[in-house]
Amino acid sequence: MFNSEKDMSLVDHLTELRRRLIIVIAVLFLGLIAGLLVAQPVYQYLVAAETARQLVFHVFSFWDGIGLYMKIAMVVAIALTLPCAVYQLWAFVSPGLLPHERRAARKYIPFVFVMFLLGVLFAYYIIFPMALAFTSQVTRSMGLEETYGVVQYFTFMSNIVFPVAGLFELPIIVMFLTTIRILTPALLSKIRKPAYFVLVFVAVVITPPDFISDTLVAIPLLILYELSVILAKVVYRRQQRRDAERLLEEI
């Protein structure tokens, strides 16, 4: 990796990395403070949702309430820190890219947060209610009385919402890797079957063990992969056209 003036030494790299990590940690700390301030209204919104309105929550530890507030605050802090972390990562690796690659990849940074937010909304409003309804139905069919701990409810929700939200970053990651010439549309097409298998496996792991939930998660993930291939082709064609123009200029 290098900057525009001279090659950076290993010590320079480590110093730069430490500086950017400090910035991310500082933003995370401020985000945690903001998260603590909004933890109460966020909690009230979540427990007032249709999925939670008919449930009676219990605590099984003196620390459950405090721990839940801290978890909500941490989620808010991570959400607020994500754009900063992505930008700092970009600022660290960008000197090693060519100018046109740097300009192109910079456009993807805002979409990291957008896709994550779309993933959260999709998982929370579509996947999570169906998963909760399925588990409740199984519980009732076994003649069991539903008594849920508030921590267990939110843990179950986060185990579904955040993995799905993370997978929604797939198109952005593929476009970025295509921009820096690590991936190509041909390679993505070649590994389509293994990629499908991995995505379906992930969908099965992060959802309750029923075919409907697995399908509801797997299909959007496969669509996201195909969208990633299409976007990679767009980026690749632009790269080829730019390379051809540069070659003609050199001639």
Stockholm file with secondary structure:
# STOCKHOLM 1.0

chainA/1-251         MFNSEKDMSLVDHLTELRRRLIIVIAVLFLGLIAGLLVAQPVYQYLVAAETARQLVFHVFSFWDGIGLYMKIAMVVAIALTLPCAVYQLWAFVSPGLLPHERRAARKYIPFVFVMFLLGVLFAYYIIFPMALAFTSQVTRSMGLEETYGVVQYFTFMSNIVFPVAGLFELPIIVMFLTTIRILTPALLSKIRKPAYFVLVFVAVVITPPDFISDTLVAIPLLILYELSVILAKVVYRRQQRRDAERLLEEI
#=GR chainA/1-251 SS CBCSSSBCCHHHHHHHHHHHHHHHHHHHHHHHHHHHHHHHHHHHHHHTSHHHHTCCEECSSTTHHHHHHHHHHHHHHHHHHHHHHHHHHHHHHGGGSCHHHHHHHHTTHHHHHHHHHHHHHHIIIIIHHHHHHHHHHHHHHTTCCCCEEHHHHHHHHHHHHHHHHHHTTHHHHHHHHHHTTSCCHHHHHHTHHHHHHHHHHHHHHHSCSSHHHHHHHHHHHHHHHHHHHHHHHHHHHHHHHHHHHHHHHHC
#=GC SS_cons         CBCSSSBCCHHHHHHHHHHHHHHHHHHHHHHHHHHHHHHHHHHHHHHTSHHHHTCCEECSSTTHHHHHHHHHHHHHHHHHHHHHHHHHHHHHHGGGSCHHHHHHHHTTHHHHHHHHHHHHHHIIIIIHHHHHHHHHHHHHHTTCCCCEEHHHHHHHHHHHHHHHHHHTTHHHHHHHHHHTTSCCHHHHHHTHHHHHHHHHHHHHHHSCSSHHHHHHHHHHHHHHHHHHHHHHHHHHHHHHHHHHHHHHHHC
//
